[in-house]
Amino acid sequence: MKTSPGVMTVSDSRSPEAQRGVVVRDVTPDLFDDLISVCSKTQLKDPVHAEGVQIKREWLTEVTRANGPIAKLAYLDGKPAAQLMFYPEDAGPQAPGRRDVLVLYCVFTGAPEDRRHGLASSLLRSFLEEVRAGKLKSVAGRRVRFIRAPVFETGEGLSMAELYGRYGFSRGPEGSFEMYREVQGTYEPPSSLKAGSTSPKAVPPTGDRRWRLLPVGRALVFYTPHCQWSYVFAERMAAVIREMSPKHEVLLVDAWRDPAAGDWPGAQAVVDGIPIYAHVAEGDGFQSEVAAVLKEGPR
Ligand SMILES: CC(C)(COP(=O)(O)OP(=O)(O)OC[C@H]1O[C@@H](n2cnc3c(N)ncnc32)[C@H](O)[C@@H]1OP(=O)(O)O)[C@@H](O)C(=O)NCCC(=O)NCCS
């Protein structure tokens, strides 16, 4: 573990986690390698994965410089083993135009053998305590109305939804793929979701001009720079589309910076203006949705 002056050790020396060798640190730039190592092991040799890591490193540098630390690391016996990432919602250029909302982006304990040692609990407790006490550096001096936490399934360990549920988070509206925890204000669901909508597929409604922005023959594939795996999956989606329709022009879109992603909330990709929602790593749902668009043509 690298030393980092001024980084706070949160675990109380008498706590069960401290006794098991768990230390929580705020992630300053000198700890970016440790942060990346929690989610990437041997994959770093793969050039696509390495590209995803580079994108994440640039994003971390930019957002940390502007906001202060946006991640916490838990070390187990000196080894970086678990991470928690967050940021003020309005830190992003495409933020929905509201203030005082904190995004808890993900919590992950990398190796199966490191799970169930209290790492995620230590991270979440540290994060929630600092939010409650107004001490989180990246929102210092500002109130936090609520925390929203996107949830997605990786099929590893305990699901994010189950973990967040244990720490007082409630589920957002069906189809929003997020949970929330109120702090000093009341939760507001994502503005793009209309009341009563059961799936992001219902938004935007048929006929909305945004459905027509993308010409036939073009596909967009979205990734977030927060996660190296997101870029890897985006490249995989692009390869699938190119293989199914070599004539399509496929563009990878950075969902943090590019407004296009906001036009199709929850979509992994868009083909001929039609959003594709299935994740490429989950069965053949992605291929089936793309095949349906290619067969039926744009609506
Ligand atoms: C959820 C996760 C972070 C938990 O990490 P962890 O370090 O093992 O968590 P902890 O040991 O601190 O346990 C946290 C709580 O969950 C419980 N828990 C952990 N794993 C569990 C399991 N497999 N089954 C049931 N309960 C479990 C613990 O008992 C503990 O409960 P408590 O707070 O009531 O005492 C880990 O399983 C994981 O990484 N899962 C994948 C999450 C994911 O997909 N993240 C996004 C990746 S990009």
PDBQT file of the ligand as one rigid body, heavy atoms in Angstrom, charges set to zero:
ROOT
HETATM    1  C1  LIG A 301     -21.638  -6.325  -2.215  1.00  0.00    +0.000 C 
HETATM    2  C2  LIG A 301     -20.158  -6.452  -1.905  1.00  0.00    +0.000 C 
HETATM    3  C3  LIG A 301     -19.487  -5.118  -2.240  1.00  0.00    +0.000 C 
HETATM    4  C4  LIG A 301     -20.023  -6.753  -0.409  1.00  0.00    +0.000 C 
HETATM    5  O1  LIG A 301     -18.647  -6.682  -0.117  1.00  0.00    +0.000 OA
HETATM    6  P1  LIG A 301     -18.041  -7.310   1.210  1.00  0.00    +0.000 P 
HETATM    7  O2  LIG A 301     -16.727  -6.643   1.410  1.00  0.00    +0.000 OA
HETATM    8  O3  LIG A 301     -18.048  -8.764   1.124  1.00  0.00    +0.000 OA
HETATM    9  O4  LIG A 301     -19.106  -6.814   2.272  1.00  0.00    +0.000 OA
HETATM   10  P2  LIG A 301     -19.063  -6.927   3.851  1.00  0.00    +0.000 P 
HETATM   11  O5  LIG A 301     -18.203  -8.061   4.277  1.00  0.00    +0.000 OA
HETATM   12  O6  LIG A 301     -18.753  -5.592   4.422  1.00  0.00    +0.000 OA
HETATM   13  O7  LIG A 301     -20.578  -7.271   4.141  1.00  0.00    +0.000 OA
HETATM   14  C5  LIG A 301     -21.583  -6.275   4.040  1.00  0.00    +0.000 C 
HETATM   15  C6  LIG A 301     -22.887  -6.848   4.528  1.00  0.00    +0.000 C 
HETATM   16  O8  LIG A 301     -23.389  -7.748   3.544  1.00  0.00    +0.000 OA
HETATM   17  C7  LIG A 301     -23.481  -9.057   4.056  1.00  0.00    +0.000 C 
HETATM   18  N1  LIG A 301     -23.030  -9.958   2.996  1.00  0.00    +0.000 N 
HETATM   19  C8  LIG A 301     -21.913  -9.836   2.264  1.00  0.00    +0.000 A 
HETATM   20  N2  LIG A 301     -21.853 -10.813   1.344  1.00  0.00    +0.000 NA
HETATM   21  C9  LIG A 301     -22.952 -11.563   1.532  1.00  0.00    +0.000 A 
HETATM   22  C10 LIG A 301     -23.467 -12.727   0.891  1.00  0.00    +0.000 A 
HETATM   23  N3  LIG A 301     -22.793 -13.306  -0.115  1.00  0.00    +0.000 N 
HETATM   24  N4  LIG A 301     -24.652 -13.222   1.311  1.00  0.00    +0.000 NA
HETATM   25  C11 LIG A 301     -25.334 -12.632   2.320  1.00  0.00    +0.000 A 
HETATM   26  N5  LIG A 301     -24.895 -11.537   2.974  1.00  0.00    +0.000 NA
HETATM   27  C12 LIG A 301     -23.723 -11.010   2.589  1.00  0.00    +0.000 A 
HETATM   28  C13 LIG A 301     -22.596  -9.089   5.282  1.00  0.00    +0.000 C 
HETATM   29  O9  LIG A 301     -23.025 -10.036   6.222  1.00  0.00    +0.000 OA
HETATM   30  C14 LIG A 301     -22.744  -7.674   5.798  1.00  0.00    +0.000 C 
HETATM   31  O10 LIG A 301     -23.978  -7.524   6.487  1.00  0.00    +0.000 OA
HETATM   32  P3  LIG A 301     -24.117  -6.542   7.738  1.00  0.00    +0.000 P 
HETATM   33  O11 LIG A 301     -23.731  -5.171   7.272  1.00  0.00    +0.000 OA
HETATM   34  O12 LIG A 301     -25.557  -6.664   8.113  1.00  0.00    +0.000 OA
HETATM   35  O13 LIG A 301     -23.163  -7.080   8.753  1.00  0.00    +0.000 OA
HETATM   36  C15 LIG A 301     -19.470  -7.609  -2.681  1.00  0.00    +0.000 C 
HETATM   37  O14 LIG A 301     -20.184  -8.811  -2.484  1.00  0.00    +0.000 OA
HETATM   38  C16 LIG A 301     -19.418  -7.308  -4.158  1.00  0.00    +0.000 C 
HETATM   39  O15 LIG A 301     -18.457  -6.705  -4.628  1.00  0.00    +0.000 OA
HETATM   40  N6  LIG A 301     -20.482  -7.682  -4.889  1.00  0.00    +0.000 N 
HETATM   41  C17 LIG A 301     -20.616  -7.258  -6.274  1.00  0.00    +0.000 C 
HETATM   42  C18 LIG A 301     -21.175  -5.839  -6.274  1.00  0.00    +0.000 C 
HETATM   43  C19 LIG A 301     -21.139  -5.232  -7.622  1.00  0.00    +0.000 C 
HETATM   44  O16 LIG A 301     -21.589  -5.830  -8.569  1.00  0.00    +0.000 OA
HETATM   45  N7  LIG A 301     -20.576  -4.012  -7.702  1.00  0.00    +0.000 N 
HETATM   46  C20 LIG A 301     -20.430  -3.319  -8.947  1.00  0.00    +0.000 C 
HETATM   47  C21 LIG A 301     -19.199  -3.743  -9.615  1.00  0.00    +0.000 C 
HETATM   48  S1  LIG A 301     -18.751  -2.625 -10.870  1.00  0.00    +0.000 SA
ENDROOT
TORSDOF 0
